[in-house]
Amino acid sequence: MPRIFWATCPQCDEPFLVSWELRHAGVELICPFCKDTFLPDDAKELDERL
């Protein structure tokens, strides 16, 4: 099973699933709801539970 985490968009407050490979890759995530871009560390919330 691939590892994932939840990121909550700092702009619209909607959580979405993200592939674990992007967690520390230094690339910006794109919110699928409002299209805001942000680094994972700038997410309003991160849920990295297994």
C-alpha positions in Angstrom: 0.0 0.0 0.0 1.5 3.4 -1.0 2.1 5.8 1.9 0.1 9.1 1.8 -0.5 12.1 4.0 -3.3 14.6 4.4 -2.5 18.3 3.8 -5.0 21.1 4.7 -4.9 24.0 2.3 -4.0 27.3 4.1 -6.2 29.2 1.7 -9.5 27.4 1.6 -9.1 25.0 4.6 -9.9 21.9 2.6 -7.9 18.7 3.4 -6.7 16.5 0.5 -4.5 13.4 0.1 -0.9 13.7 -1.1 1.6 11.1 -2.1 4.3 10.7 0.6 7.1 11.2 -2.1 6.1 14.9 -2.2 6.3 15.4 1.6 10.0 16.4 1.6 10.7 16.9 -2.1 10.7 20.7 -1.9 7.9 21.1 -4.5 4.7 23.1 -4.0 1.4 21.2 -3.6 -1.6 22.4 -5.6 -4.9 22.4 -3.8 -7.4 20.5 -5.9 -10.2 22.8 -4.6 -9.0 26.4 -4.9 -5.7 25.8 -6.9 -3.6 27.6 -4.3 0.1 26.4 -4.2 2.1 25.9 -1.1 4.9 23.9 0.4 3.8 21.0 2.6 5.4 22.7 5.7 3.1 25.7 5.0 -0.1 23.6 5.1 -2.6 24.6 7.7 -2.5 21.0 9.0 -0.6 17.9 8.2 -1.7 14.4 9.1 1.1 12.0 8.6 -0.4 9.0 10.4 0.2 5.6 8.8 
